[in-house]
Amino acid sequence: GVADSQAARSVEDLVTPCYVGYLSIIQRNSERMLRRAQQLGCQLRPHMKTHKTIQGGILATGGTKRCITVSTLAEAEFYADAGFEDICYAVPITSEKLPRAAQLAKRCTFHVCIDHPAALEALCQFSDKVWSVFLMVDCGYGRDGVDPADPQSFAMAKGLAESPQTQLAGLYTHGGHSYDAQDKEAVQRIALEECEAVAKFAAALRAEPWKLQVPVVGVGSTPTCSNPPTALPGVTEMHPGNYIYYDTMQQALGSCSEKDIAVRVLMRVIGAYPKKNLLLVDMGWTACSKQGEASNFGRIEGYPQLKVVNLKQEAGLISSCDGSPLNFNDFPLGTLLRLEPYHSCAHTKQHDR
């Protein structure tokens, strides 16, 4: 299938299922977020986990190939190999990953993240290396990060700043609970809370009795960075990722419009069953992911009357949204359909090109 798709001269020639992106939309999304960060007085540190591509990284950084976020060490190595600099591995690190992280730190400016005293101890015990470390902060998401009101969090920051093996690079938070918001106003409230949580913590760390240097205060999720407050006082960085592609989930959250969704899963009709009112397509969960089942896995572009009703490993079933009979004459075998993904991070992961 890959060889056939490489020889394709048009979209109609592509072997399905496959994944396509619209470069003009990706460029527009990238440029808009760069402008927004500049207007808010922040450095954009875009997350690479959505697209995982060199070209996407170049567009997201405005061509600088500097200041990016990754979620795996494999991603960090991939971008370091391509000459990217100033890479933040934004997952709490554990001791078994330190040798690999240390090799990365020899090649580029590389930051790790922690939120547990055991991780700080592991860093301090790892040879004589000096680590650049972000302290992760929980701004209400509840997934990871220290509680900014807990005295132990202040003690961890002090330990990071004072250890000869670590340097406090700054604070990092992710307002992932913005994905549970019901409307744009709720997203903006979460964005403000996200900002206040880390900015107040940073201010307290800089004040008496701690008097610590906190160079970077970073926030960001695609919903909160797409609909931020009018100002982000005390914040120096923002690190969204999904925005480069967007998806139907982001559209529902008010982060984007349909014209901003930059990727599609392409599929073809391979079966038609009028008695069951079903079309069979060659897109299964291996091409689409199972995420977003309650939202029909996304939206079939140009056919508002259709929805994906089920996915098997290599095939899927499509029917009408309202249960009315399909016009099967409109969908002969081989008909090409395009799915706007529910969550482009998950859908992208299903494809290697």
N, C-alpha and C positions, 0 to 999 in steps of 0.2 A: 504493500500500500504506500509506503514512504517513497519508493522509487517511482511509482506511478504518479504520485502527487508532485514530485519534483519535476516531472516532465509536463505537468499541466500548463496549458496556455491561458486558461480562463478559469473562473470559479466553477463553471459548469463542468470542467474537465477534472476537477478534484475528486479523488477517491474518498468516499465518506465511510464512517464518520470522521470529521476532522475539525480543526479549530482555526478560525481566521480572525485577524484583527484589522481594523481600519486605521491606517497610519495617521491620516489627517485628524481623526478624532483623538487618538493617543497624544499627538503633538499638542492639540488644543487643550486637552485636560492637563497635560504637564505644564504648559505655559501659564494657564490660569492659576494653578496652585503655587507656582513660583511667584507670580505677581501678588497673590494673596498673602503669602508669607512675608514678602517685602513690605507690603502695606501695613502689616501688623507688627513690623519691626523684628521679625524672627528669621532665623536661619532655617531653611527647609532641610530636614534630614530624611529624605523619602525612604519608605520601606520597600525593599525589593521582593518581598515574599509573594506578591501577587503575580508579577510577570516573569521574574527570574531570568531576565534576558539582558545582554550587554546593551543592545540598542535602547531598551526601555530605561536602563540605568543612565545612559547618556542623556536621553531626553528629560528624565526626571530631575537630573542635576543641572540642567541648563548647559550641558557640555563640559562641566568642570571635572566630572568623575571624582568628586570629593563629597564627603559628608553623607553617608548612607547608613541605613539600618537593615539588618538581616536577622533571620530567625533560626538559622542553622549554621554550623561551622562549614558545611559543604558550600553554602551560599557565600560565606565570607571568603573561602578559598577561590571560588569561581570568580568573584569580582576582584580579588587581589591579583589573580593571574592576569586579569585584563587591565591592570594598572589603576584600579580604583584605590583611593586613599581615604583615611578617616572613617573607619568602619566600626559601627556599634553592633555587637552581638546582643540583641535585646531579649534574652531569655536567661533566667537565673543559671549561672554556671555551677557545675559540680566538679569534684576533684579529678575524675577520670578524663575530663575534657581538657584539662590544663596543659598537658604536653602539646596537644594540637594547637591550642590557642596561643601558646608561647611561640610556636613556629610562625604563626600568623603575625604576631607582634614584632617579629624580627623583620618582616617584609613591608609593613605599613603601620600607620597609626591605627591601633586596634584597641577598642574598649570592650570590657566585659561588664556584666550586670550581676548584682547580688541583692538578696533581701533576707539573708539568714546568717547568724554569727558563725555557723560552721563553714560557710563558703568563704567568709573573711579569713577564718583561721587557715583554710586550705590554701588560699592565695599567699598568705604570709609565710607558710611553710614550704612553698614551692621555690626551691633554689634561691638565688639572689636577685631574681627578676623583680622589677618595679612595674606593677600593673596599673593601668588607667581604668578606673572603676566608676560606673554609675550605680548609685543607690536607687533601687526601684521603690516607688511609692504607690500605695493603694489610694486612689482618688475616689473610691466608691464602687469600683468594678467587682472587687472581692476575689479576683483570680490570683494575683501575685502582688508583691510590694509590701513595704513596711507601713504600719499605721503612723501617720505623721503626728499624731497626738500622743503616742506612746513614748515614755522616757527611754525605753530600750532602743528606739529608732535614733534618738539623738546620740546615744552611746555608740551605736554602730557607725554613724557618720563621723563621730570623733575618732573612733578606732581606724576608720579608713584614712582620715586626714593625717593621723599621727604615726601610722605604721611606716617604717622605711621601705616596706615592700608594696605599698599601695599609694595611689594618688586619687583623691576624690575628684572625678571628672565632672560630677554634677548629679542632678536628680532626673529620673526618667519615670513617667507615668503614662498609662494608656486607658483612656475612657471607653473601654469596650462595652460598658453597659449602655452606651448611646445606641447600640444596635437594638436594644429593647424598647426604645422610645416610640411613642405613638404618633408623634407629629414633629414638625420642625421646631416649634416652640420648646418642646421637651428636650430636643437635642441641644438647643442653645442653652437651656438651663444646666444641662449636664456639662457642656463645654465650659461654662462659667465656674461650676463647682470644681471641675478638673483643674482649671487654671488656679483657682484660689487655694486648692489643697497643696499644690507644690510650691506656689509662690509664697504662701505664708510659712511653710516649713523651711524654705530657703532663707527667708528673712529672719526666722528664729535662729537658724543655725549660724547666721552671720552676726547676730547680736550677742550681747553678754548673756550667759557666761561662756558661750561656746567660741564665738569669734572665729568661725571657720570660713575658708574660701570656698564658695560654691560657684564655679565658673559657668555651668550650664544648667538651665531649668527647662526641661523638655516635656511637652504634652503632645497628645494627638491620637485621633482615630479619624478615619475618613468622614464619618458623619459630623464630628465636632469641628473638623478643619474645613469642611465644605460649608458649614453654617456656623462660623465662629461668632463670639461676641464682637462688638465693634472695636474692642481693644483687649490685649492680653497682658496686663501689667505684671511685670516681674518674670515673664516667660521669655526665653531666648531662642528656643527651638521648637519646631513642630514636626511630627514624624508620621503622617498618614501614608497609606500604601495603595489601598484598593482604588483610589480616585483615578489612577492612570487608565483603568479599564471601566470602572463603575459596573453596575448590574441592576437587575430589577429590584433587588432588595434595597439598594441605595436610592433608587428612584422613589420607592414607597416611603423611605425615610425623609425625602425632600432634599437629598444630597445632590441630585442631578435630574435632568430630564431624559427622556428616551433617546434624544439625539446625542447624548453624551456617552451612551453605552457603546463601547468600542470593540467588543468581541462577540462572536457568534459560534455556536456549535452547529456545524452543517451536517445534515442527515438526509437520507432518501427514503421514500416510500418503497417498501419491499413486499408488502402484502396488503390486501383489502378484503374486509369481511363485512359486507352489508348487513347480514342477519344479526351480527353483534354490534354493528355501528362502530367498527374499529378499523383504524389503519395501523399497520405494523411498519416501524421504521428501524433503520440500522443503527440507532443511537441507544445504547444501554447505559447502565450506571458507570461502566468503564469509560464512557465518553462524556458523561454528564455529571456524575456524582449523584448520590442520593440526597444531598442536602436540598432543602426547599420543597420537599414533597407536598406540604400543605399549601404551597404557592405554585403548584404545577411545575416545579423545577425551573421556572422562568416563564418566558412568553414567546410564542411562535410569531416571528415578525411577519406582519402583513396579513395575518389570519386571526383576527380577534375572536373568531367563532371556534377556534381549536384550542385544545389543551392536551398536555401529556398527562395521561392518567396512571401509567405504571411503567416502571423500568425493570428489565431483567439485565443479566450481565452484558449481553451484546445486542439487545433489541429492546424497543420500547413500544408502547401502545398509545395511540392518539384517538380522541373522540371529540365530540362537540362540547362546548362549555355548558350549554343549557339542556343537553340530552336530546336535542332535536336531530332528525336524521341528517347524516352527512350527504353531500352531493359527491358521490364517488367518481363521477366523471371529471371533477375538477382535480383529482389527485391520482392520475394513472401511475402505474409502477415506474419508479425512477424519478418521480417528482422531487425536486430539491427543496428542502425546508430549512429555515434558519432559526435556531433557538437563541433568544437573548437570555443569558444565564441568570439564574437566581443569585448566585454568589460566585463571582468570577474567580476569586482565589481558589475555591474548591474545583471549579470546572477546569481552570487552567492546569491544575495539578494532574488532571487526567490525560494530558497530552504532552508529548516530548518535543513537539515542534509546532 
